Amino acid sequence: MFQRQLVKEKHDIESKHEPAGGISLQVEGVSKLYHGRTGAVQALLPVDLDVKPGEFVCLLGPSGCGKSTLLSIIAGLELPSSGQVRANGKLIQGPGTDRVLLFQDAALFPWLDVLRNVEFGLRQAGVPPKERTEQARHFLELVHLHGFEKSYVHQLSGGMRQRVAIARALALNPAILLMDEPFGALDALTRDRLQAELEEIWSSTRKTILFVTHNVREAVALGDRVLVFAPRPGRIVREFRITLPRPRSLENYQLMEQASEILAVLKEAMGEVKHGESD
Ligand SMILES: Nc1ncnc2c1ncn2[C@@H]1O[C@H](COP(=O)(O)OP(=O)(O)OP(=O)(O)O)[C@@H](O)[C@H]1O
């Protein structure tokens, strides 16, 4: 009986987060030309991209090839110089609650404890106290941070901070998660673990995810698709569909083979061949 009640409560909390799944995204001829002090910079040549609801797309490339610019435009924080973006067919004209952008730096509030950090957006959205605490706890459990509700940011490791940031983003129930190198500052072991956790979360929530990374194996481990970018000017040079079964292991032979193939394309696009690099 008690068990049934628990399952029901879990279901009630989850159903408050409807729609749980992701939505589609259409990027149509989006380009960006910045006018800096040193002149114009073509950050991005026109990009066309169709992302299906619940798809996991990785944007892979070296520094300065326009990955963050594209994410900012999709987030509605930057205007494109040409083209447009639609989410579920609706023109994006600014930031919206259907999209959340996550960065390498978790950007948490140091004066709030973990629970209040996760509750923050819900409070802004006017969710009543009891309900927002319930929801924040639910998402903290999802990122394996049960028991750390009262901790402050300075008491957490880098990986834990990033988990809090993910819980905070999920609590807002976005349909699209825009992740800009979220694991870039973490040590290799923590990074592997968070990759696996993110894949689990994605499998259970079916959000649409755009994930920027410099790391080829990370991209192959996570993506349904990997888009390879090249710099000067920023552009997409190739697209790979990754059909390896999930969950994926970084040590899997086929994954490593696919990563080598993509790495070769990346190096060619950059016009250089360096040996022994992993990303
Ligand atoms: N606000 C800006 N004003 C002028 N130039 C900019 C601005 N933002 C980005 N750029 C330039 O646009 C280009 C693309 O930058 P962007 O940050 O999108 O690349 P990126 O692939 O995300 O790089 P990184 O991986 O280092 O974040 C770079 O040459 C960058 O210097």
The ligand as a MOL file (V3000), in Angstrom:
LIG
                    3D

  0  0  0     0  0            999 V3000
M  V30 BEGIN CTAB
M  V30 COUNTS 31 33 0 0 0
M  V30 BEGIN ATOM
M  V30 1 N 30.2290 39.2450 -29.2380 0
M  V30 2 C 31.1550 39.0000 -30.1640 0
M  V30 3 N 31.7240 40.0040 -30.8530 0
M  V30 4 C 32.6420 39.7690 -31.8020 0
M  V30 5 N 33.0710 38.5330 -32.1520 0
M  V30 6 C 32.5430 37.4920 -31.4880 0
M  V30 7 C 31.5640 37.6680 -30.4600 0
M  V30 8 N 31.2150 36.4350 -29.9990 0
M  V30 9 C 31.9430 35.5460 -30.6840 0
M  V30 10 N 32.7440 36.1660 -31.5860 0
M  V30 11 C 33.6550 35.5290 -32.5400 0
M  V30 12 O 32.8870 34.6270 -33.3250 0
M  V30 13 C 33.6420 33.4440 -33.5640 0
M  V30 14 C 32.8420 32.2360 -33.0790 0
M  V30 15 O 32.7780 32.2650 -31.6640 0
M  V30 16 P 32.0200 31.1680 -30.7910 0
M  V30 17 O 32.1950 31.5140 -29.3480 0
M  V30 18 O 30.6530 30.9950 -31.3000 0
M  V30 19 O 32.8630 29.8600 -31.1530 0
M  V30 20 P 32.8990 28.4540 -30.4100 0
M  V30 21 O 33.0390 27.4440 -31.4750 0
M  V30 22 O 31.7640 28.3220 -29.4870 0
M  V30 23 O 34.2600 28.5640 -29.5670 0
M  V30 24 P 34.5680 27.9840 -28.0950 0
M  V30 25 O 34.5750 26.5080 -28.2360 0
M  V30 26 O 35.9200 28.5470 -27.7690 0
M  V30 27 O 33.4910 28.4930 -27.1870 0
M  V30 28 C 34.9690 33.6180 -32.8930 0
M  V30 29 O 35.9020 34.0640 -33.8330 0
M  V30 30 C 34.7080 34.6830 -31.8430 0
M  V30 31 O 35.8540 35.4320 -31.5680 0
M  V30 END ATOM
M  V30 BEGIN BOND
M  V30 1 1 1 2
M  V30 2 1 2 3
M  V30 3 2 2 7
M  V30 4 2 3 4
M  V30 5 1 4 5
M  V30 6 2 5 6
M  V30 7 1 6 7
M  V30 8 1 6 10
M  V30 9 1 7 8
M  V30 10 2 8 9
M  V30 11 1 9 10
M  V30 12 1 10 11
M  V30 13 1 11 12
M  V30 14 1 11 30
M  V30 15 1 12 13
M  V30 16 1 13 14
M  V30 17 1 13 28
M  V30 18 1 14 15
M  V30 19 1 15 16
M  V30 20 2 16 17
M  V30 21 1 16 18
M  V30 22 1 16 19
M  V30 23 1 19 20
M  V30 24 2 20 21
M  V30 25 1 20 22
M  V30 26 1 20 23
M  V30 27 1 23 24
M  V30 28 2 24 25
M  V30 29 1 24 26
M  V30 30 1 24 27
M  V30 31 1 28 29
M  V30 32 1 28 30
M  V30 33 1 30 31
M  V30 END BOND
M  V30 END CTAB
M  END
